[in-house]
Amino acid sequence: MEVELKLLLDPADNGKLVHHPLLAAHARARGRKAPLTARYFDTPGLHLLRQGAGLRVRQVEGQWIQTMKAGGSVQGGLHARLEWEGPVPDDVPRLGKLRKLIGDDRHWLAVLDAPDLRQQLAPLFSVEVARSTWELDYDGSTIELVLDEGRISRQGRHLPVNEIELELKAGHPASLFACALALLDSLPLQVSNVNKAERGYALCLDKPLAAVKAAPLTLERDATTGQALQAVLANCLRHMQDNEAAVIHGHDSESLHQLRVGARRLRSALRLFATCAPCPAALLADLAWLGTELGAARDWDVLATTTLPRVQDDTVDLAPLQEQVIATAHHHRRAAAHALQSPRYARLMLGLNLWLQQLQLAAACAPSKHNPLARPAAAFAQHTLGRLHRKLLRRAAIARKALGASGDAGASARDAAARAVHRLRIAGKRCRYGVEFFASLLRAGATRRYLDHLSAMQDELGRDNDLVVADRLLLQCQQDAAAPDRSAHAALPYVRGYLRALHAQDAAALHAACGAVRHTTLPGLARQS
């Protein structure tokens, strides 16, 4: 199993890496630099890619080496994959030699047994880099640090390569994250969740980036709380990283929405497990910063694409205001993309993954009876979800009462009702995320019904929140004396009044949604088979 952490570096900072104090302190010898050329092979139908494998032949100092990588996972830039590697006489793959390396792994042998695979294999793209290599003794582990400078090429199209790889030769993966964080102190790095093969295949497929929802999460019935924590947080981090590239490259707003949902799920998960594994305060602060950056972008997106179009009146010229809101939304979306490329975001991702690795080490060392993470996840879920559900019921009752009292009351009563509804919405999200995290341990039918009820409530509360946020953002526009187009302000009083009228019309539905929570029943644990 190959385990390596991939990081992106601006070419202008390569010299800083070469002279970094970490290399001076921990490298066994001076770095060596050599050219590497690799060709990646697959069939016209991309058989290997579809099976989760990659095959290359690379020239290293005059010798040809074929490598097949397969399976594995990526989390926080940490790539873990099966790897089989051996010499070949030229730049053509030798499947017979590869079968001997794979041994008795029937699954991957079957992948190579596809009809006419050898005849169909052809080079798809190439990678040419100058590779600088250092061997490090760091944090009790042996790490190979490489800097690759070059490009990926296919049929006259090219992608630049300038990346650091930290490969674990001996020791624990936690050392890779610790080493990366030490480099980040003086180098502006980005975590990379995509390897060279994936980038090369992207040249072949020319497939647009798209929003990705959270993957299904399944916990074993006998999972410990620690195992559940690792699985849940890995799922949240994966949800975020699957949408990073689309946000960075300015694709559809749904990617931004999904990334924000991933960050919210992560914060809810950290809160959920805080009693047995409190997250370091610095990481929580960075996660709150990220939430602010993503939240601003999402709020303006919703105003531009959903809320403002609800205003229908041909007698008012809305075009200048619409243009201003769209421009502001684009500005905040660019700010969110910049945040994802910042050292602070890299530090957050590396820090979270280092913390998770350290928790694994601690769990392996601590006696079970003294370690809350060693207790059954099912019992933890039952206790924690029960607490969240009771809070949901309390907040629903408070919100319903506050809404009932705000009908003909003054501004203070309406503000109190708005705050109560907001707190209910947050409680509903935390409850829903918690049940989704542990759904595989709960009764399936009851879980579906419970989540359906919460989703219906969240939809109603979400529409209400969109109107509240819209009024706040439009007030900002109204108060912005430096706005480039003052004509946009002419429509603001009318638009704010229109949206407030919509908000008042929704009051009955909002009151009903708060009341419906009383009829929800938290799903119990699934019966052991």
C-alpha positions as CSV (number, residue, x, y, z in Angstrom):
1,M,0.0,0.0,0.0
2,E,1.4,3.4,-1.1
3,V,0.6,6.2,1.4
4,E,1.5,9.7,0.3
5,L,0.4,13.3,0.9
6,K,0.2,15.6,-2.1
7,L,0.6,19.4,-1.9
8,L,0.6,22.1,-4.5
9,L,3.2,24.8,-4.6
10,D,3.6,27.9,-6.7
11,P,6.7,27.5,-9.0
12,A,8.0,30.9,-7.7
13,D,8.4,29.3,-4.2
14,N,10.4,26.2,-5.3
15,G,13.6,27.8,-4.2
16,K,12.1,28.3,-0.7
17,L,11.5,24.6,-0.5
18,V,15.0,23.6,-1.6
19,H,16.5,25.8,1.2
20,H,13.8,25.2,3.8
21,P,15.1,24.7,7.4
22,L,13.1,21.5,7.7
23,L,15.2,19.9,4.9
24,A,18.4,21.1,6.5
25,A,17.4,19.6,9.9
26,H,15.8,16.3,8.8
27,A,17.2,15.2,5.4
28,R,19.6,12.3,5.4
29,A,21.6,13.7,2.5
30,R,21.5,16.5,-0.1
31,G,18.6,16.2,-2.5
32,R,19.0,14.6,-5.9
33,K,17.4,15.7,-9.1
34,A,16.5,13.5,-12.1
35,P,14.2,13.6,-15.1
36,L,11.2,11.3,-15.1
37,T,9.1,10.4,-18.2
38,A,5.9,8.3,-17.8
39,R,3.3,7.1,-20.2
40,Y,-0.2,6.1,-19.0
41,F,-2.1,3.3,-20.7
42,D,-5.7,2.3,-21.0
43,T,-8.2,0.9,-23.5
44,P,-10.3,3.1,-25.8
45,G,-13.2,2.4,-23.4
46,L,-11.1,3.3,-20.4
47,H,-11.4,-0.1,-18.8
48,L,-8.8,0.4,-16.2
49,L,-10.1,3.8,-15.1
50,R,-13.6,2.4,-14.7
51,Q,-12.2,-0.4,-12.5
52,G,-10.4,2.1,-10.3
53,A,-6.9,1.3,-11.6
54,G,-4.1,3.1,-13.4
55,L,-1.2,1.7,-15.4
56,R,1.9,3.6,-16.4
57,V,5.4,2.8,-17.7
58,R,8.0,5.3,-16.4
59,Q,11.6,5.8,-17.4
60,V,13.9,6.3,-14.3
61,E,17.6,6.9,-15.0
62,G,17.5,4.9,-18.2
63,Q,15.4,2.0,-16.8
64,W,11.8,1.3,-17.6
65,I,9.5,0.6,-14.6
66,Q,5.8,-0.4,-15.0
67,T,3.4,0.4,-12.1
68,M,-0.2,-0.4,-11.5
69,K,-2.1,1.5,-8.8
70,A,-5.6,0.6,-7.7
71,G,-8.3,1.0,-5.2
72,G,-7.6,3.0,-2.1
73,S,-8.9,6.3,-0.8
74,V,-8.1,10.1,-0.7
75,Q,-8.7,12.2,2.4
76,G,-7.2,15.6,3.1
77,G,-4.6,15.1,0.4
78,L,-3.6,11.7,1.8
79,H,-3.6,9.2,-1.0
80,A,-3.6,5.5,0.0
81,R,-3.5,3.0,-2.9
82,L,-2.5,-0.5,-3.7
83,E,0.7,-0.5,-5.8
84,W,2.5,-3.1,-7.9
85,E,5.8,-2.1,-9.5
86,G,8.6,-3.8,-11.4
87,P,11.1,-3.4,-14.3
88,V,10.2,-4.0,-18.0
89,P,12.5,-3.9,-21.0
90,D,10.9,-1.0,-22.8
91,D,8.0,1.5,-22.6
92,V,5.3,-1.1,-23.2
93,P,3.4,-2.7,-20.3
94,R,3.9,-6.4,-19.7
95,L,0.7,-7.8,-18.2
96,G,2.3,-11.2,-17.5
97,K,4.9,-9.6,-15.3
98,L,2.2,-7.5,-13.6
99,R,0.1,-10.6,-12.9
100,K,3.1,-12.1,-11.0
101,L,3.4,-9.0,-8.9
102,I,-0.3,-9.0,-8.0
103,G,-0.1,-12.6,-6.8
104,D,-3.3,-14.1,-5.5
105,D,-5.4,-10.9,-5.4
106,R,-8.3,-12.3,-7.5
107,H,-10.1,-9.0,-7.9
108,W,-7.2,-7.2,-9.6
109,L,-6.2,-10.3,-11.5
110,A,-9.8,-10.4,-12.9
111,V,-9.4,-6.7,-14.0
112,L,-6.3,-7.8,-16.1
113,D,-8.3,-10.8,-17.5
114,A,-10.6,-8.6,-19.6
115,P,-10.9,-9.9,-23.2
116,D,-8.2,-8.5,-25.5
117,L,-6.9,-6.1,-22.9
118,R,-3.3,-6.4,-24.0
119,Q,-4.2,-5.7,-27.7
120,Q,-6.4,-2.7,-26.7
121,L,-4.0,-1.0,-24.4
122,A,-2.6,2.2,-25.8
123,P,-0.9,5.3,-24.4
124,L,-3.4,8.1,-23.5
125,F,-1.2,10.8,-22.0
126,S,2.3,11.4,-20.8
127,V,3.9,13.0,-17.7
128,E,7.3,14.7,-17.9
129,V,8.8,16.1,-14.8
130,A,12.1,17.0,-13.2
131,R,12.0,15.3,-9.8
132,S,14.0,16.4,-6.7
133,T,14.1,13.9,-3.9
134,W,15.0,14.0,-0.2
135,E,14.9,11.2,2.4
136,L,13.7,12.6,5.8
137,D,13.8,11.3,9.3
138,Y,10.8,13.2,10.8
139,D,8.7,12.7,13.8
140,G,9.7,9.0,14.2
141,S,9.0,8.2,10.6
142,T,10.9,7.9,7.4
143,I,9.5,10.1,4.7
144,E,10.4,10.6,1.0
145,L,9.8,14.2,0.0
146,V,9.8,14.9,-3.7
147,L,9.2,18.1,-5.8
148,D,7.9,17.4,-9.3
149,E,8.2,20.2,-11.9
150,G,6.9,19.6,-15.4
151,R,3.7,18.9,-17.3
152,I,1.0,16.4,-18.3
153,S,0.5,16.2,-22.1
154,R,-2.2,14.7,-24.4
155,Q,-2.5,15.5,-28.1
156,G,-1.0,19.0,-27.9
157,R,-2.8,19.9,-24.7
158,H,-0.8,20.4,-21.5
159,L,-1.4,20.8,-17.8
160,P,1.4,22.2,-15.6
161,V,2.7,20.1,-12.7
162,N,4.4,21.7,-9.6
163,E,3.7,19.6,-6.6
164,I,5.2,18.1,-3.5
165,E,4.7,14.5,-2.5
166,L,5.4,13.3,1.0
167,E,5.5,9.5,0.8
168,L,5.5,7.4,4.0
169,K,8.3,4.8,3.8
170,A,8.1,3.8,7.5
171,G,6.1,5.0,10.5
172,H,2.7,6.5,10.9
173,P,0.7,8.7,8.5
174,A,0.4,11.4,11.2
175,S,4.0,12.3,10.5
176,L,3.1,13.3,6.9
177,F,0.6,15.8,8.2
178,A,3.0,17.1,10.8
179,C,5.7,17.5,8.2
180,A,3.3,19.3,5.8
181,L,2.2,21.7,8.6
182,A,5.9,22.5,9.4
183,L,6.5,23.3,5.7
184,L,3.3,25.4,5.6
185,D,4.8,27.7,8.3
186,S,6.8,29.4,5.6
187,L,5.5,28.1,2.3
188,P,2.0,28.9,0.8
189,L,0.9,25.3,0.1
190,Q,-2.4,23.9,-1.1
191,V,-3.7,20.3,-0.3
192,S,-4.2,18.3,-3.5
193,N,-6.8,15.6,-3.6
194,V,-6.1,14.8,-7.3
195,N,-3.1,12.8,-8.6
196,K,-1.3,13.1,-11.9
197,A,-3.2,10.1,-13.4
198,E,-6.6,11.7,-12.6
199,R,-5.5,15.0,-14.1
200,G,-4.4,13.2,-17.2
201,Y,-7.7,11.4,-17.5
202,A,-9.4,14.7,-17.1
203,L,-7.6,15.8,-20.3
204,C,-9.0,12.7,-22.1
205,L,-12.6,13.1,-20.8
206,D,-12.9,16.9,-20.9
207,K,-15.7,16.5,-18.4
208,P,-17.0,19.6,-16.7
209,L,-16.8,19.9,-12.9
210,A,-20.1,19.4,-11.1
211,A,-21.6,19.6,-7.6
212,V,-21.2,16.4,-5.5
213,K,-23.6,15.5,-2.7
214,A,-22.4,13.6,0.4
215,A,-21.7,10.0,-0.1
216,P,-23.8,7.4,1.7
217,L,-22.4,6.5,5.1
218,T,-22.5,3.0,6.5
219,L,-21.3,2.0,10.0
220,E,-20.8,-1.6,11.2
221,R,-23.3,-2.6,13.8
222,D,-20.5,-3.3,16.3
223,A,-18.5,-0.2,15.5
224,T,-16.9,1.7,18.4
225,T,-17.6,5.4,18.9
226,G,-14.0,6.1,17.7
227,Q,-14.6,4.2,14.5
228,A,-17.9,6.1,14.0
229,L,-16.1,9.4,14.6
230,Q,-13.4,8.6,12.0
231,A,-16.0,7.4,9.4
232,V,-18.3,10.4,10.0
233,L,-15.6,13.1,9.8
234,A,-14.0,11.4,6.8
235,N,-17.4,11.5,5.1
236,C,-17.8,15.2,5.8
237,L,-14.3,16.0,4.7
238,R,-14.8,14.0,1.5
239,H,-18.0,15.9,0.8
240,M,-16.1,19.2,1.1
241,Q,-13.1,18.1,-1.0
242,D,-15.3,16.7,-3.8
243,N,-16.6,20.3,-4.4
244,E,-13.4,22.3,-3.9
245,A,-12.3,22.3,-7.5
246,A,-15.6,23.4,-8.9
247,V,-15.8,26.3,-6.4
248,I,-12.2,27.3,-7.1
249,H,-12.7,27.4,-10.8
250,G,-15.9,29.3,-10.6
251,H,-18.4,26.7,-11.7
252,D,-22.1,26.5,-10.8
253,S,-23.4,27.9,-7.5
254,E,-24.6,24.4,-6.5
255,S,-21.0,23.3,-5.9
256,L,-20.6,26.3,-3.5
257,H,-23.8,25.2,-1.8
258,Q,-22.6,21.6,-1.4
259,L,-19.2,22.7,0.0
260,R,-21.0,24.9,2.5
261,V,-23.3,22.0,3.5
262,G,-20.2,19.8,3.9
263,A,-18.6,22.4,6.2
264,R,-21.8,22.6,8.2
265,R,-22.0,18.8,8.5
266,L,-18.4,18.8,9.7
267,R,-19.1,21.4,12.4
268,S,-22.2,19.5,13.5
269,A,-20.2,16.2,13.7
270,L,-17.4,17.9,15.8
271,R,-20.1,19.2,18.1
272,L,-21.7,15.8,18.3
273,F,-18.5,14.0,19.3
274,A,-17.1,16.8,21.5
275,T,-17.9,15.1,24.8
276,C,-15.5,12.2,24.0
277,A,-13.1,13.9,21.5
278,P,-13.0,17.7,21.8
279,C,-11.6,19.3,18.6
280,P,-8.7,21.8,19.2
281,A,-10.0,25.3,19.6
282,A,-7.7,26.7,16.8
283,L,-9.3,24.3,14.3
284,L,-12.8,25.2,15.4
285,A,-11.9,28.9,14.9
286,D,-10.6,28.2,11.4
287,L,-13.7,26.2,10.6
288,A,-15.9,29.2,11.8
289,W,-13.8,31.5,9.5
290,L,-14.5,29.2,6.6
291,G,-18.2,29.1,7.4
292,T,-18.3,32.9,7.3
293,E,-16.5,33.0,3.9
294,L,-18.8,30.4,2.4
295,G,-21.9,31.7,4.1
296,A,-21.5,35.2,2.6
297,A,-21.1,33.8,-0.9
298,R,-24.1,31.5,-0.5
299,D,-26.3,34.2,0.9
300,W,-25.7,36.5,-2.0
301,D,-26.1,33.6,-4.5
302,V,-29.6,32.8,-3.0
303,L,-30.6,36.4,-3.1
304,A,-29.5,36.8,-6.8
305,T,-30.9,33.5,-8.1
306,T,-33.9,32.6,-5.9
307,T,-35.2,35.4,-3.6
308,L,-35.0,38.5,-5.8
309,P,-36.7,36.8,-8.8
310,R,-39.7,36.3,-6.6
311,V,-40.4,40.1,-6.9
312,Q,-42.8,40.4,-9.8
313,D,-43.9,44.0,-10.8
314,D,-43.5,45.5,-14.2
315,T,-44.0,49.0,-12.8
316,V,-40.6,49.0,-11.0
317,D,-37.3,48.9,-12.8
318,L,-35.5,46.1,-11.0
319,A,-32.7,45.7,-13.6
320,P,-30.1,48.0,-11.9
321,L,-30.6,46.3,-8.5
322,Q,-30.4,42.8,-10.0
323,E,-27.2,43.7,-11.7
324,Q,-25.7,45.1,-8.5
325,V,-26.8,41.9,-6.5
326,I,-25.4,39.6,-9.2
327,A,-22.1,41.5,-9.2
328,T,-21.9,41.3,-5.4
329,A,-22.6,37.6,-5.5
330,H,-19.8,37.1,-8.0
331,H,-17.5,39.1,-5.8
332,H,-18.2,36.9,-2.8
333,R,-17.9,33.7,-4.8
334,R,-14.4,34.8,-5.9
335,A,-13.6,35.5,-2.2
336,A,-14.8,32.0,-1.3
337,A,-12.5,30.5,-4.1
338,H,-9.6,32.6,-2.8
339,A,-10.3,31.3,0.8
340,L,-10.0,27.7,-0.5
341,Q,-6.6,28.4,-2.0
342,S,-5.3,30.1,1.1
343,P,-2.7,28.8,3.5
344,R,-5.3,29.1,6.3
345,Y,-7.6,26.6,4.6
346,A,-4.7,24.3,3.9
347,R,-3.8,24.5,7.6
348,L,-7.3,23.7,8.6
349,M,-7.5,20.6,6.4
350,L,-4.0,19.4,7.4
351,G,-4.7,20.1,11.1
352,L,-8.0,18.2,11.1
353,N,-6.4,15.2,9.5
354,L,-3.5,15.3,11.8
355,W,-5.9,15.4,14.8
356,L,-7.8,12.4,13.4
357,Q,-4.6,10.4,13.0
358,Q,-3.5,11.3,16.5
359,L,-6.9,10.1,17.8
360,Q,-6.3,6.8,16.1
361,L,-2.9,6.5,17.8
362,A,-4.3,7.4,21.2
363,A,-7.1,4.9,20.8
364,A,-4.6,2.1,20.1
365,C,-2.6,3.0,23.2
366,A,-5.4,3.7,25.8
367,P,-7.1,0.9,27.7
368,S,-10.6,0.4,26.5
369,K,-12.3,0.9,29.9
370,H,-10.7,4.4,30.2
371,N,-11.4,5.5,26.6
372,P,-14.9,6.8,25.7
373,L,-14.0,6.2,22.0
374,A,-13.8,2.5,22.6
375,R,-17.4,2.3,23.7
376,P,-20.2,1.0,21.3
377,A,-21.2,3.6,18.7
378,A,-24.9,2.4,18.9
379,A,-25.1,3.4,22.6
380,F,-23.4,6.7,21.9
381,A,-25.9,7.4,19.0
382,Q,-28.9,6.5,21.1
383,H,-27.8,8.9,23.9
384,T,-26.7,11.8,21.7
385,L,-29.6,11.7,19.3
386,G,-32.0,11.6,22.2
387,R,-30.5,14.8,23.6
388,L,-30.6,16.5,20.2
389,H,-34.3,15.5,19.7
390,R,-35.3,16.8,23.1
391,K,-33.6,20.1,22.3
392,L,-35.5,20.2,18.9
393,L,-38.8,19.7,20.7
394,R,-38.1,22.5,23.2
395,R,-37.0,25.0,20.5
396,A,-40.1,24.1,18.4
397,A,-42.4,24.8,21.3
398,I,-40.6,28.2,22.0
399,A,-40.7,29.2,18.3
400,R,-44.4,28.3,18.0
401,K,-45.2,30.3,21.1
402,A,-43.1,33.3,19.9
403,L,-44.8,33.3,16.5
404,G,-48.2,33.2,18.1
405,A,-47.4,36.2,20.2
406,S,-45.8,38.2,17.3
407,G,-48.9,38.6,15.1
408,D,-50.1,42.0,16.1
409,A,-47.2,42.9,18.4
410,G,-44.4,45.4,18.0
411,A,-41.0,45.0,16.4
412,S,-39.4,43.5,19.6
413,A,-41.8,40.6,19.6
414,R,-41.3,40.0,15.9
415,D,-37.5,40.0,16.4
416,A,-37.9,37.6,19.3
417,A,-39.9,35.3,17.1
418,A,-37.3,35.5,14.3
419,R,-34.6,34.5,16.8
420,A,-36.6,31.6,18.0
421,V,-37.3,30.3,14.5
422,H,-33.6,30.7,13.7
423,R,-32.6,28.6,16.7
424,L,-35.2,26.0,15.8
425,R,-33.7,25.8,12.2
426,I,-30.2,25.2,13.6
427,A,-31.5,22.6,16.0
428,G,-33.3,20.9,13.1
429,K,-30.2,20.8,11.0
430,R,-28.1,19.3,13.8
431,C,-30.7,16.7,14.5
432,R,-31.0,15.8,10.8
433,Y,-27.3,15.6,10.3
434,G,-26.9,13.4,13.5
435,V,-29.6,11.0,12.3
436,E,-28.1,10.8,8.9
437,F,-24.6,10.0,10.4
438,F,-26.0,7.1,12.4
439,A,-28.8,6.0,10.0
440,S,-27.2,2.6,9.3
441,L,-27.6,1.8,13.0
442,L,-31.2,2.9,13.2
443,R,-34.5,1.4,12.1
444,A,-34.7,2.1,8.4
445,G,-38.4,2.9,8.0
446,A,-38.6,5.1,11.1
447,T,-35.5,6.9,10.0
448,R,-36.9,7.7,6.6
449,R,-40.1,9.0,8.2
450,Y,-38.2,11.1,10.7
451,L,-35.9,12.6,8.1
452,D,-38.9,13.3,5.8
453,H,-40.6,15.3,8.6
454,L,-37.4,17.2,9.4
455,S,-36.8,18.0,5.7
456,A,-40.3,19.4,5.3
457,M,-39.8,21.6,8.4
458,Q,-36.4,22.7,7.1
459,D,-37.8,23.6,3.7
460,E,-40.3,25.9,5.3
461,L,-37.9,27.4,7.7
462,G,-35.3,27.7,4.9
463,R,-37.7,29.8,2.8
464,D,-38.4,32.0,5.8
465,N,-34.7,32.4,6.4
466,D,-34.0,33.3,2.8
467,L,-36.4,36.2,3.2
468,V,-34.9,37.4,6.5
469,V,-31.4,37.2,5.0
470,A,-32.5,39.0,1.8
471,D,-33.8,41.9,3.9
472,R,-30.5,42.2,5.7
473,L,-28.5,42.1,2.5
474,L,-30.7,44.6,0.8
475,L,-30.4,46.9,3.8
476,Q,-26.6,46.7,3.3
477,C,-27.1,47.8,-0.3
478,Q,-29.3,50.7,0.8
479,Q,-26.6,51.8,3.3
480,D,-23.8,51.4,0.9
481,A,-22.9,55.0,0.0
482,A,-20.0,53.8,-2.2
483,A,-22.3,51.7,-4.5
484,P,-21.2,52.2,-8.2
485,D,-24.8,52.5,-9.4
486,R,-27.1,54.7,-7.3
487,S,-30.0,53.9,-9.6
488,A,-30.1,50.5,-8.1
489,H,-31.2,52.1,-4.8
490,A,-34.4,53.5,-6.3
491,A,-36.1,50.0,-6.2
492,L,-34.8,49.0,-2.8
493,P,-37.7,50.3,-0.6
494,Y,-40.2,48.7,-2.8
495,V,-38.3,45.4,-3.0
496,R,-37.8,45.2,0.8
497,G,-41.5,45.9,1.3
498,Y,-42.5,43.3,-1.2
499,L,-40.3,40.6,0.4
500,R,-41.6,41.6,3.9
501,A,-45.1,41.1,2.6
502,L,-44.2,37.6,1.4
503,H,-42.7,36.9,4.8
504,A,-46.0,37.9,6.5
505,Q,-47.9,35.7,4.1
506,D,-45.8,32.7,5.1
507,A,-46.5,33.2,8.8
508,A,-49.2,30.6,9.0
509,A,-47.2,27.9,7.2
510,L,-44.2,28.7,9.5
511,H,-46.4,28.3,12.6
512,A,-47.7,25.0,11.3
513,A,-44.2,23.7,10.6
514,C,-43.1,24.5,14.1
515,G,-46.2,22.7,15.5
516,A,-45.6,19.6,13.3
517,V,-42.4,18.8,15.1
518,R,-44.4,17.6,18.1
519,H,-45.5,14.6,16.0
520,T,-42.1,13.4,15.1
521,T,-40.7,10.3,16.8
522,L,-36.9,9.7,17.0
523,P,-36.1,6.3,15.3
524,G,-34.8,3.6,17.6
525,L,-31.8,1.3,17.1
526,A,-32.1,-1.4,14.5
527,R,-32.5,-4.9,15.9
528,Q,-29.4,-7.0,15.9
529,S,-29.6,-9.8,13.3
